[in-house]
Amino acid sequence: MNKRPHPRILRFLVLVVLLGGTTFISGMPVSGMIPPSALSQIDQPSGPVDEGIHTSPEAIPTSEWAQVQRDPQHTGYYPDNLGTSFQIAWRYAFQPEKVFPQVQAIVSGGRVFVGTEMGNMYAINATTGQQVWKTNIGSPILNSVAVDGGRVFFGALDGAVYALNAADGSQVWKNQLSDFQGFSTAPVVADGKVMLGGRNGVFYALDPNNGQVLWSYSVGSPILQTAAWNNGKVYFGAMDMRVYAIQSANGVLAWKSAQLPGMAFKDYWPVVLNGMVYIRPMGYGYVGISDPPAPNQALDATIQQNILADYAANPQNYSPTLFRLYETNGQQAPMVIHYHFQTMNGATPPPCVDRDGYLIMSSWTPQGGYSSGWARLNPTSRIMVDALVETGSSEGRGNQDETMNVTCSRNLILAMHIQEENANFTGYFNLDTRQWTQIPAGATNRQMQNNTQGGGGNPASIANGWVYHITYYELVARRTQP
């Protein structure tokens, strides 16, 4: 039994057919749910968010969001409470320049760093919103920067990797690594190195002091996905549909996965947690309940476990769009329940990791029907165990076919629509009060707006209790305390 696809999904399926791909989705009957009060009765995650992570998010100052999703594992976890009085402090409009949709605002040293498609790198005062400096490199910048040691690192489409002085924007070094194929990935900074993959199929580790190549590894296929790092290995997917683990100390291949189903590894980044690499390819499919469930049926443990058992016995009947691989050897770990919601085109945005070690992911909601939202995946039991919605309320729903991204703080889960006011789905769920609060739209300059969302979206960044998000080519900063 399959649900009736949304018109935008039908258009996407036509594209899949044109590209030569086919997908099949299977489901199971549904009934019952797990209330939050019963969570203690099932298997719990093996530890808090920093368990098994080589560099704990707790060790990073709360003033810093210095690379994609804050830490090299890309957990998107901010280890402090946010206030609940969200007020716009300032806006910075980049128009007529465009900011690629997956560019996340990076905050370090009291400044916010954003690169544009016109090749300008901006440093904005994180408190006042005033431009501190702007440096033009002459080539489009299609992803986020990383900041470390007073230097701003990023790759560009001209095939070079740059380091700018965070204080004044002057060039510290530039390494021209490719003449014809550039970079559209963000660097990951870890193990004393700046690491990123290129469209030429080569993954590089650079010396942050001078940009010299410390090692490189060719996978023979374009690398369009930002890498994650943990415990001496760097992980990324390539366009040959394999995931690679490279030893960051010397560039030696630790393992490469079997070829995984999907259309492309071109979006976002892996998430590393408790010995597992979670990674999402572009595709349309899921392992979960196929048809819209009846009320109070979305979190039923027995049904979800039956689906996982059926997947294990008949994987050919499913089209998963999330895989988790063992960090040690790259073998596939047992499947988890997951859905292809809250996205328009490309891969479903990756999860963030909350204070209890759950992964925040899109899911059906307990209200039943054609209603999606957010839920907490227990990585131990491999099922959705808690929905981020108010009891008896429709607040907290997502949008199945429009892009949304999540960020986790200690007390709040932030869900940001790339067009913040679109359908009023942008907001936060308070894990303590179990209430959902809508965040009013922040953008005021709609110049060059569009509704394609073909390039994905960006999660919110958090530093010093402030929330930063890019929408409609405009950077919006919000205080969370009165």
N, C-alpha and C positions, 0 to 999 in steps of 0.2 A: 504494500500500500504506500503510495507516494502522495505528498501534499501537492496542491496546485501551485505551480511556480508563480512568483510575482512577475509582472511584465518585464522588469529589468533583468530578472534572472533568466527569462526566456531569451532576451537579447544576448545575454552572456553565453547561454548554451549554444545559440547560433554561431557565435564566435568560436566556441570550442570545436564545433563540428567543422567549421571552415579551416581550423588549424589542424584538423585530423585527429582530434581527441574525442573520446567517449567516456561517460561516467555512468555509474550505477549506484543507487542508494537503496539500502535495505533498512527495514525497521522491524519493530516488535510491538505487540499490544502493550497498553499502558494502564496502570492503576496505582493509586496510593502515593505517598510522599514521605520524606523524612523531615519532621519539624526540627527547628534549631535546637530545641530542648533535648532531642535524642542524639545529638552529634557525639556526645561522650560515650555512647553505647556502641559505636562502630570504630574501626581502625582509624587511628589518628596519624597525621604526617609524622615522619621520623624525627622531626625537630623543628625549631623555629627557623626563620628565614635565613639565618646565617650558618645553620648547621651544615657542615660539609662544604662550605664555601671558603676558599683559600684566603680571600680578603673580605672580612666581614663588613657589611654595610654600616654596622655600628661604629666601625673605625674611621669612616669618612666623616669629616666635619659637616654638620647640618647646613653650613653656609655654602657648601659646594655641591653642584650637580655638573661635574666637570667632563662627563662623557655621556654617550647615549645610555639612557635609563640608569644613570648615576654610577654604576659599578661595572667592572669588566664582565660580570656574569649577566648583566642586563636584567636584573630583577625588578627594576623600577620601584624599589622600596625606600621610603624616607623614614628613618627610625625615630620619629618624634611626632607628637600630636600637632594637628593643625587647628586653628580656630574655626569657628563656623559662621563668622560674620564676613562673608566675601564682599570686598569692595574694590572696584577698579581704581588703581592708583595712577596708572598712566597707560598710554597707547603709543606705539611707534609704527607709523605706516611706511611701508617700503615702496609703494607704488610711485612711479610706473614700473618699478622692478618687481619681478616675481620671486617668490621663495618656493622651492620645490616642496610638495606637501609633506614628505617624510622628514623634513628637516626639523629637529627638535632644538628648542632654545637651550643653549649650554651656559651655565652660570658658574663663574669662578672669580674670586677676588673682588667681589662686588660689581662685576660687570656681566652683561649678557651678550653672548657672541652668536651671530647669525650670518650665514653666507647666502648670496643670492644667485639667481640664474644669469645675471648680467656681470658676474665676476667680482662683485664687491663683498668684502668682509667687513662687518660692522661690529663695533663694541659700543654697547649702550649701558649707561649707568643703571644698575639694578634697582636703585631706590627712586631716582628722579626721572628716568626715561630719557635723559639727555644723551645725544650722541657724543661719545668720547673721541672716537676716531673712525675713519673709513679708509680701507686700502683696496685698490683695484688691482687684480692680478691678470685681467684680460682673458679670463676663461670661465665658463659656467661652473658654479659650485652646487652640487646636487645632493649633498648630505651634510650631516652635522659635523661639528669640529670636536676635538678633544683638547683639553687644556691641562698642562702639567709643567711645573717648574717655571712659571711665568712665560710660557710659550703656547701659542695657539696652533694646533696641527690640523691639517686637512688635505685632501686630495682634490684635484679638479679635472675637468674633461680634457685639458691640454696634455694630460699624461704626467703631470708633475705633482709632487707632494711638497707642501709648504710648511714652514714654521715662521710665525710672526711673533714679534714682541707683544705680549699682552698689554704692556703699559702704553705703547704709542703706535702700534700697528706696523712698525718697520720690519723689513724682512730679515730674519735671522739666517735662514738658509732655504734653498730650493733644490730639489733633486729631480731632474727630468728623467723619468724612468721609462717612458714610452713616447714615441713620436706620433703615433696614429690612434692609439686606443688609451682612453683616459680612465679616471676613477669616478665611480658614483657610489662608493661605499664610505662609511664613516670610519675613522681610525679607532682602534681599541688600544688604550695605553695600559700596559701591565708588564711586569717582569723587567722593568727598565728599558722598554722598547715601545716604539710606535709601529703598530701592525695594521695592515689593510691589504685587501685584494684588489686587483685591477681587471679591467675588461680584456686585457691581453692574456688572462688566465694565469697570472703569476701572483703569488701572495708574498708580500715583502715584510721584513722586520727592519726598521731603521733606527739608527742611533739618534735619540732625541736631541743631542747636543750639536751634531753637525750634519745630520741627514744621511750619513753614509749607510749603505746597505750592509747590515750585519749578516743576513742570510735571505735567501729567496727560495720559493718552491713553486714549480710550475705544475698545474693540474691539467693543462691542455684544453681548458674550457673556460669561458668568461666567468669571472667572479663578480656578481652583482649584489651579493648579500653581505651586510656588515657582520664581522666576526665577533664572537664572544670568547672569553678566556677564563680558565680556572685551573688552578693547581698544576701549572706548568704546561698546559696545552691550550692551543687556540683552535676554535671550532668555527666552521662555516660551510654553507652549501654552495655548490657550483652549478653551472648550467648543464653539466652532464648528469644532473640529478643524483649526485653522490654527496655525502657529507664527509668532510676531511677534518682530521685532528693532527695538528703539527706541533711538535715539541718546541716550545718557545725559546728554549735555551740554545738550540743549535739548528733548527729548521728541518729536523729529520721527521719523516712521516711516522706518526704513531699508529694511525689506522685510517682507512677510508671505508665508508659503508658500502653495502650493496646498493645498486641503483634503486631509488625510491620512486613510486608513482607520483605523478604530478606534471604540471606544465612547465614550471620554472622555479628555481630558487633565485628570485630577483628582488624580493621585498624584505624590509625589516632586518631581523637578527634572531639568532638562537637565544634561548634562555637556559642557563645552567643552574641546576638545583639538586642537591643531595645525590650526587653521583649520576645524574641524568642530564642529557642534552635534549631540550624540547625544541623542535624546529617545524615550521609550517611552510610547505611549498604553495605556489599558486595552483589553484584547482577548485573544483566545485564538488564537494562531497563531505561526508561526516560519518562518524560511528556513534549513533544515538537513536533517538526516537524519530521515526520518519514522518509520521503524520502529526499534525497539531494535537497535543494531548488534551484530555478533558481536564477540568479544574482539579487542582491538587494532585496531579499525576506526574508532573515533570521530574520530581526528585525521587521517585520510587526506587528503592535500593534493589529489590528483586528484579524488576524489569531491566534496570541498567546492567546488573550482573548477568542476566540472561543474554542481553545484547553482546556483552563482551565475550561470553562463552560461545555464542554463535559466530562471532567474528573469528575467534581462535580456531573454530572448526571449519569455517567457510569464508576465509578472507577474500576469496575471489568475488563474493557478492557485495563487497563494500568498496567505497572509494574514500579512504581516510585522507584528511588534509592536516593532520598533526602526527608527528612521529616523535618518539623519545628513544634515545640511544644511550647505551651504557657508556660512561666516560672512559672506562677501562679498555674497551675493545670495539666499540662502534656497532655492536650487535643490537638488533631491535629488542627493546624491553616490552613487556606486555602492554597491550593497547589501553588507552584511556578513553572515556566518553568525551566527545568533542563535537562542535557544530561549526558550520560555515555561516555564521551570522555576523552582523555589524560590519559588513564590508560591501563595497560596490564592485570594484575590479581588483585583481591582484590577490595576494595572499590575505587570509584573515589575520588581523593584527595579533601579535603575540601577547601572552598573558603578562600581568605583573604578579608579584609574590607578596602575599599579605603577612601580617605580623605572626600568624600561626603556621606559616609554611604552606598555606593553600594557594592554588593558582586561580586568579580571577579570570574567568573566561565567559564568552557568550553562551547563552543557553535558552531553552524554552523557559517560560515563567510559570509559577503555580496557578496563575489565573486561568490557564488553559487557552485553547484557541491559537490563532495565528499571532502570538505575542511573544516576542523575544526580549531578553534582558541579560542580566549578569548573574553568575553563580560562582560558588567556590568549589573547585575541584580538589578532592582529597587525593594526593598523589600515591598514597598507600593503598587505599581501597579502589582507586581509579575511577570513581564515580562522582557526580555532582551531589553535594550534600547540603547546600544551603543557598537559597536564592536571595539576592540583594534587592528585595522589594519589601514595601510595608505591607503588613497583614491587612487584607481587605481593601487594598488600594492598588491602583494601576501605576502609581509613581515608580520610577526606576526602570521603565521599559527602555529597550534599545530600538534600533531600526535595522531590520534584517538586511536591507540592501543598501545601506549608506554607511560610510566609514566612520567608526568610532574607535578610540584608543583609551587604554586604562593606565593609571598610575596609582600606586598604593602608598599611603602614609600609615602611621601607627593606628590612627583612629578612623581615617576616611579612605574610601575608594573613589577616585576621581575618574569619571567617564566623560571624555571630551569629543564632541562632534567637530569635524574639521570646519564645518560651517556652524558655528556655535549655537545659533538660534534655530537651526533647521529642525522642525518638528519638536523643539523644546526638549531634546533628550540629553543635553549637556547638564551634568550635575554631580552630586556626591552622595554616597551612602555612608552613614555613620554606623560603624560596627558596634559602638557602645549603646546608642539609643535605638538602633535599627530603624532609622528614619532616612528617607530620601529627600534631598533638597535640590531643586532646580537652580542652576547658575544662569543668570540673565546673560544675553549676548554681549560680547565685549567690543566687537568691531564696529566702527562707524564709517569707515571709508570703503565703499563697495566697488571702487574702480577695478575693472578687469575681473570681476567675479565670474565664476562659472559653477556648474553643478555636476561636472563629470566625475570628480574625485578619483580619476584614473590613476593618480600617483600615490594613492593611499592617504595616510594622515599621520599626525604626530601626537604623542602623548604629552601631557603636561609635565613641566619640570618644577621642582620645589627647592627653594633655598631660603634659609632664615625665616621659614614660615610663610613665605610668599609663593604664589603660584604663577607660572609663566606659560603662555600658550600662544601658538601662531595660528591665526585664522584669517582667511581672506587677505593674505599677504600683509597682515598686520600683527605685530607682537603686542599682546595684552598682558599686563602685570596686575595681579590682584593681591591685596593684603587679606589676611584671614582673621586678623584681630581688629577690634574696633579702634 
